[in-house]
Amino acid sequence: MRSLRTRLLWVILLAIGLNTAFLSSAFVLGYVRSRNHWRMLVTNESHERLAAVVTELWEEQGELTTLDSRRAFANITHFADELAAFAVYDSRKTPVFYWRNQSYPGLSPGYVLSPEFPVNTQGRRIGWVACVPSDFYFIETNRNLADIFGRILLLAIGLSTVIAVILSNAMSALVTRDAREVASILGRLSQGERDLIFPAKSCSEFREISRASVRLQATLAKEERQRRQWTQDIAHDLKTPVTALRGQLEAVKDGVLPLNENRFKLLEREFGQIDKLVKDLSLLSRVESPEMSPVISNIKGSGLIQQIEGRFSRVAESAGLGMECHVETEVIFPGDPDLLSRALNNLVQNAIQHASKPGIVRVSLEQKGNQAVFTIVNPGGIPRSDLPNLFERLYRGDTGRSTPGSGLGLTIVRAVAEKHGGNVSVTNTANSSVCIRLSLPLETHD
């Protein structure tokens, strides 16, 4: 596999080659166009000069003759350095004079010019002239000019190529050095090292990679801390009922405790606590999995509120609380009924369980903009230090440790909300209540 530096050098060399080809093509094209333009100018100018001599000769003699033409055109051949040959014809296109540059190798001795440019005077056709320009490169001044430009072009291409290679080699070395350094630090990060320093680079792309790597390192460190804490919390939450079960079973075995109906209820309660924790862990793992997709259907919000009211009215009453459920207007939104029902159950159960004073638990649904918003309000308050962590796994705060539950209920709520493209938030209100809002979009988004 080619290295980044090799690829950069190849790209730069390709750019140099294309630039050289472009400059060479431009030079050749310019040379061809200049040569053609020069031939046109020489031809037109020579025609005019020849026509002037023919006119003067005709005005003196009244006709064009071979002898007179030779005598007249012998005086202008020294102006014809740029011509390979020229010819003069009378009005009947009969040749009267032909001149050929003997030093020009481009024409055969028997080359014949055809009359091509008419000569008129006083509205009368008096003759014809024709000429053949020399090759552009045959003229010494032109040749010198072309040679100078060619040498300058070759020198410019050579110097620019050498300079470009040197600079590109230096730049590619700098880029690959930065890339290797960033790759090395990322490799150490992947091997478990933390608190690594990502140096600022001169290249904006590498600076962005460094900044993203710093964020990644912080996220990994946070996830690792949470994973360790989660493992400890799971072990603690499992250890308590398992220890209680083991102790009671050993006591029953030794005959210290009687095996009666009350004992079975106690054992069943401990097993239930373990079962709830395992089920919540399984559900959370499933909901947080990227491969998991909710089974979406259109849900009537009033139906969910009625389920909540029927399920928790007696529970709230037995806890010494009142319960009010309210739907302002019917709201229909897309969602997974089972997951949303579980999320709302967790929220209401949590509100009843953690109400710190008598009062009323209020559950309502309303449409705000393009969202369906469930609001659960219970009497009491949450310590400000606990608010940022309420939706973390197994976090129950100081007051929640003594209450039953897996500590995953609110985490499941957040996962369900995010899976639907919504969000959940909790705040303390001014009238000593806790307000939790579950917001869900009214339309699905891919």
Secondary structure, DSSP 8 states (H G I E B T S, - for coil): ---HHHHHHHHHHHHHHHHHHHHHHHHHHHHHHHHHHHHHHHHHHHHHHHHHHHHHHHHHHSS--HHHHHHHHTTTGGG-TTEEEEEEEETT--EEEEEE-TT-TTS-TT------EEEEETTEEEEEEEEEE--GGGSHHHHHHHHHHHHHHHHHHHHHHHHHHHHHHHHHHHHHHHHHHHHHHHHHHHTT--S------SSHHHHHHHHHHHHHHHHHHHHHHHHHHHHHHHHHHHHHHHHHHHHHHHHHHTTSS--SHHHHHHHHHHHHHHHHHHHHHHHHHHHH-TT-----EEEEHHHHHHHHHHHHHHHHHHTTEEEEEEESS--EEEE-HHHHHHHHHHHHHHHHHT--SSEEEEEEEEEETTEEEEEEEEES---TTTGGGTTSTT--HHHHTTS-S-S-HHHHHHHHHHHTT-EEEEEE-TTSEEEEEEEEESS---
